[in-house]
Amino acid sequence: MNNSADGFVYLVKRNKVMFVNVNPVPHQAIHKWPENEKPREKLVNIGATALSDAELLAILLHTGHKSKSALELAKEILRLANNNLSELGKINVKQLQKLRGMGYAKAVTVMAAMELARRRQAGSIDKKTVINNGSDAALFFKPMLADQYHETFYVMFLSNANKVLHYRCISSGGMTSTIVDPKIIFREALEAHATKLLLCHNHPSGSLRPSQADIRITHKIKDLGQLFDIDVLDHIIVSETGYYSLVEEGII
């Protein structure tokens, strides 16, 4: 019996050479699976809730690779995110493309699905048009900001009755800071006829404590607001672990 470089063992038996494949195909394409095991068919027949995260992700991927099925590729993606969907929301296209069989189109599809999930969660909260406290504001912004891997600063523009007129991303920066221009905030506030503002940004590090820069920009915007008779209700910091209200903590 001799090994060869082509993945076969040459087995000599009774003067006959037999070829035995010692590297069988490690997977079977999903379309060859029994109907009741295929992710798409399972979703249609018994509902999406019956599928695992990997099976749902495999449906998005559509195909795998010659060495792995879509389900196996989906499991690799989840392992890359420590089997945590919140962590998956932080992964970018280049990171996904490092996986064998994960091309540009598949990576973009996964990222688009994660963004739709964020917007769906934020959209359901958007129906709550009155913000009464920091907890309401955190509930509103956390779906959009908690799993961002860079710092992003939002402003919510409100009426005198605390009704949300609209909200906008003012700036987006690096891992530890972002530049905020108060002129942009108050120009938009005047155009929207807002009488109140609520500030919110995320801390990708997970820490909820405000930096000195966070406190300074809050006081600067609050002081400028007095010139326009626009009140700054609060400044909320959000992360995966919760939220921090500068008003509730007595900082402003």
N, C-alpha and C positions, 0 to 999 in steps of 0.2 A: 504494500500500500504506500503510495507516494502522494505528497501534497503538491499542488501547483499554484501558480500565481493567479490563475483565473477563477479561484474560488471553488474548484472541484477537487475531489479526491479520486485519484486513479486507483481503483481496487482490482488487483489481479487475482482471479479465481479460476482455477482449472484452465490456465492458459488463455483466459479471456479477460479483456480489459473492460471494466465497468466504471461508469462515471456517476459519482454521488455528489450532489450539490450540498455543501456544508454551510452555505450562506443563503438560506431561503429568503424569499421576499418577506420583510418583517411586517407587512400590513396587507390588507385587502381593501381596494377602493370602495368607498361608501356605496356606490351604485350597485355593487355586487352583494351588499348585505341583505339579509332578510327584510322584507317590507316593514315589519313591526319594530325594527331596530334602527332604521334610517331616521336621522334627526328631523328632516322635513315632514316625513309621513307621521312621525310621532307628534309633532306640533299640531298638524291638521286633525289627527284622529283623537288625540287625548288631551290636547291643550299645551300651550307654551310653558305653563307652570310645572309640567311633568319633566321638562328637560333640564339637564344640568347646565351650569354656566358654559362648560366646554362644548356641549352640544349646540347651544344657542350661538356661540361664537363660530362653530364649524359651519353653520348655515350661512353666516355672513361671509366667511372665507370662500365658500362654494367648492373650491378644490384644494387639494393638498400639494404634495410633491411626489416625485417618483419613488422616494424612499419613505414616505409617510402619508397617511390619510389626512383629510381636513381636520378630523377629530384629534388626531395626534398632534398636528400643528397647533390647534387651539389649546391643547393642554400645555404645550411648550410656552405659548404666549402667557397663559395664566401663571405658570411657574415663574416666568420672568417678572411678573407682577406680584410674586409671593401669594398667589391664589387669592388676591384681594382686588375687587373691582374698583375700589377707590384708588388703589395704586396704579391700576391699569389706566385710569384717566390721566395720570401724570406722564405716562410714557409717550415719547414722540416718535415720529415716523422713522428717523434714523436708527433708533434703538430697536424698533420692531423689525427693520430690514436686516438686522444682524442675524436673525434666525433663518436657517436654510429653508427655502421655499416661501419666504415671506417677501414678496415683491412690493414695489411702490403702490400699486393699486390696492392690494390687500391691506397694507398698512394704513393707507388713507381711509379705506372703508371702516376699519376698526376705530380710527380716531373720529370719523364722522358719527359713528354710532354712539360713542361716548359723549360727544357734544349734544346729540339729540336727547340722550338720557338726562343730561344736565338741564337742557332747556325745558324738557317735559316737567321735571321736578320744579323748576323755577316758575314755569307757566301756571301750574296749579296753585302756587302761592300768590302769583300775581293777581289773582281774583280778590285777594284780601287787599283792598285799596286804602285802608286806614292803618297808619303805623302809630301805635300808642306808646311804645317803649323799646328799649334796646333788644329785648327778646324777640319782638316782632321783626325788627330790622335784621337781626341775625338770621332768623328763619327765612327771611326773604333772600338775603345775599349768600348764605352759606352754600347752596347748591351750585352757584356760579363760581365761587371763589375758593372753596375749601381744598380742592385738589389741583389748583394751579401751581405750577412749579416756578413761577416768577411772581413778583409782587405787583398787584394790580389795584388801582385806586378808583373807587366808584363814588358818585354823588347821587343822592336821591333828592328830587325836587318836590316839595309838598306845598299844599295850600294852607291857609290859616286854620282849617279844620283837620289838618294832618292827613289829608287825602293825597295819595301819590299821583303827581302829575306825570312824571316820567323819571327815568334814571339813566345814567350814562357812565361809561368808562372814561375817566378823564386822562389816565395815563397808565402805562404798563412798562415795567422796568426789569431789573435784575432779580437775583435771588434775595437780596437784602434791602433793597430800596427802590423807589421810583420818584420821579420828579413831578411835582404838582404845581401847576400855574393857577393861582387864584383868579387871575383875569378871565380865564376860560370859564371857571365856575360861575362867577357873578354875571358875566355876559349872558350865559345860558339861563341863569336864574331870572334875570330881568326879562328875557324873551319869553320865558314860560309863565311869567307873572307869579313866580313862586314867592312865598313869604317865609318859608322855612327850608332848611337844608339838613340832610343827614349824611354824614361822611362814613365811608366804609372801605377798608382795605384788608388784604390777607397777609399772613406771615407764613411763607412756605416752610420755614424751619419748624413750624408747629408751636413755637412759643407764642403766648398770648400777651406777654408784657409789652407795653408801648415803649418805643425808643424815645430818646430825647428829641429826635427829629420829628417823630410822630406828634409829640406834645406841642412842639414849637409851631408846626404847620396848622395844628388844630386851633391854637390861640390866635394865630395870624388870621385865619379865615373867619374865626368868630369875631375878632375886632373889626375886620373889614365889613362884615355883615351888618354891624351896628350903623355904619355909614349909610347903608341902603335900606335900613329897617328890615333886614332879613336875619332871622334867628337860626343859629346852628343848634339843632336839637341834641345831637350826640355824635360821637365818633366811635364806630364799632370796628374791632379787629376780630377777624374770624380765622379759624384753622380747623383741621379735622377734629380737634379735641373739644371745640366749643367756641365761645366768643368772650370778648372783653369789652365792656362799655366804659368809656372815659367818664361819662356822667355818673353811672352807678358807683364807680370807684372814687368819685369826688375830685377828679383831676380837672374837670371843667364844670 
